[in-house]
Amino acid sequence: MIMSERQEKIGTMVVDALLDGENVILVGGNEGRLSETSISVVELSGDNRHALFMPRVLEQEYTMRNELICNESVLCFPYSNSTLTDVWAITGVARHMSRLSAICPQEEMETAVIDAWLNEELSGLLAIHGESAERVVNRIYNDWKVNEEDTGDFVAKLLKYVAVVSAEGKLSEIYTVEMKDGELVVEQVAV
């Protein structure tokens, strides 16, 4: 597969996160774009255990999905035709894994994903299709914080990078998330 520079960059970020022992969450997208992302991760890592792409129409029984999830390091999960139950099925298994990438439905699924973060089930790199990185981070920081003192550090620990994927499937924005002088800072970096 010949990867574009942007595909290679996001694939490299995912692989680096995996090698660092991070969990990886990819949110949104469609079958074609997620397939390409999965392949780029495989190409860059040289290990096909790091990529599993679920079909767009999720007709498999949960037990089959559960078995696949538990036997793979990375799961790519499109939002089309998915349900909140599908997302919880993934996050419920996540606590038993060292690495997980879940591609989930868009806005209506954010709450499930955020809950998983707050329960320390998922962490690492977040790629969002067609959504604002700052909006998601601010939801965690403002709507889901436990208290004023520790939430910023908690969020910064969970989210090291936030990548925004455009509707065309291109990596349009990358943000770093960190604490600076006691404030949660989300900064865009060059793509």
N, C-alpha and C positions, 0 to 999 in steps of 0.2 A: 504494500500500500504506500502511495506517495502522499505524505502529509503536508498540509500547508504549514507555514510558520506558526500560525495561531493554534492549529490543532496540535502541533508538536509542543507548544508552550504549555497548553493546558494538560496534555498528556504527561509532560515532564513534571509538572506540579503535582499531579496525582501520584505518579510513581515515587517522587521524592517524599511525599507525605506518607505513603505506604512503607517505604524503606525506613522512615523515621518512627514507624510504629503507630502512626496516626490512623484514625478512622477517616473515611472519606464519604461525603454526602454530595451527590449530584441531584439537583432538583429541577424537574421539568424537562422539556425537549420533546422530540418525537423519535420514531423508530430509526429513521435514517441517520439523524444527527447522533443519537446515542450509540448506534452501531459503530459509527466512525470514531467516536470518543473511546469506546471499548477497544477497538482495534488499535488505536494509537497507543493506548496504555499497554496492550500486549506487545506491540512492536517495540516500544521503548523499554519495557521491563524484561522482555525476553521470556516471560512466564505467563502462559495462558491461564493459570489459576487465578490471575488477578482480574479477569474480566468474564462476566457472564451476562449475556443480554437476554432479557425476557421478551417474548413476543408482545406485540402491541395489544392484541386482543388476549386478555388473560383468562384463558379457559381452563387452565390446569387446576386441579384440586389443590387446596391449601397444603395438604400433606406433601404433594410433589414439590410445591414451591419451597416449603419448609426444608425439605431434604436438600434441594439445590442450594438454598441460602446457607445452610449449615456446612456445606461441602465446598464453598467457594470463598475466596477472600474478598471479592468485590462483586456487588450486585448492581446492575444497571436496570432501573425500573421506570418505564415511561408512565406519564400521568394519564394518557388516554385510556378510557374505560376502566380506570382503577377506582377503588373506593377507599373510604377511610379505614375500613377493615383491613384492606391490603396493606396500608401503611403501618397500622398497628401490628400486623402479622410480622412485618419486617423488623420494626423497632423492638418487638418482644423477643425476637431471636438475637438481636444485636448484642445484648448484654453477655451472651455466651460466646461471642466471637472476639478475636483480637483485631480484626479489620472488617469493615463493611462500607460499601458504597450503595446508597439507596437513591434511585431516581424516582421521585414521588410526584403526585399531582401538584398543581400550582397553588394558588392562594388559599383555597379551602383546606389544604393539607398542612399549612404552615404551623398551625397549632399543635398538631401531632408531632411534627418534627421538633418544634421548640420544646415541647414537653419531654421528648426523648433527651434533648441536650441537658435540660435542667435536672433530669434524673441520672445524668452522667452515663447514658447508654450510648450516645453518639458524640463524636467530636471530630475536629480536623478541618478539612478543606470543604468549602461549600460553593457549588456552582449553581447559579440561578438563571433559568431561562426566562427572559423577558421581565424580570423583576428588579427592583432597586435593592442593591446590597445594603445601603444605609437603612432602608425601611425595615428590612428583616432584623438587622442588628438592633435598631432602635426599639422594635417590638420586644425583643428579648430584654433589652436594658430597661425600658420604661414600663412595660406591661407585665413582665414576668419576674421582676427582681425580688429577691428575698428580703434584702434590706439595702439601704443606701451605701453601706460601707464595703460589702464584699462582692456585689454583683458585677461591678466593672471588671475586677480582677477575674471573676469567674467567667464572664463572657469572653474576655481577652484570651484566657487560657483555652477556651473551647474553640474559638474561631480565630485561626491564625491568618487565613487568607479567605477572601470572598471573591469569587469570579462571577461575572455576569455574562451570560451567553445571549446573543441577539436572536431575534426571530429567524434570521437566516442561518443560525447555527454557528456564527462566528464568535470567537471570544472577544467581546467588545470592551470589557472593563475588568480590571483586577484591583482589589483593595487589600490593604493590610489592616489588621485589627489589633490594637495594642493599647496598653495603659500608658499615658504620659502625664506626669505631675498630678496623678490621681483622677484623670479624666479619661474616659473611653474615647479613643481617637480612631476614626476610620479614614484612611488616606488612600487615594487612588494612585496606582503606579502605572508606568508606561506598559503598553501591550505591544 
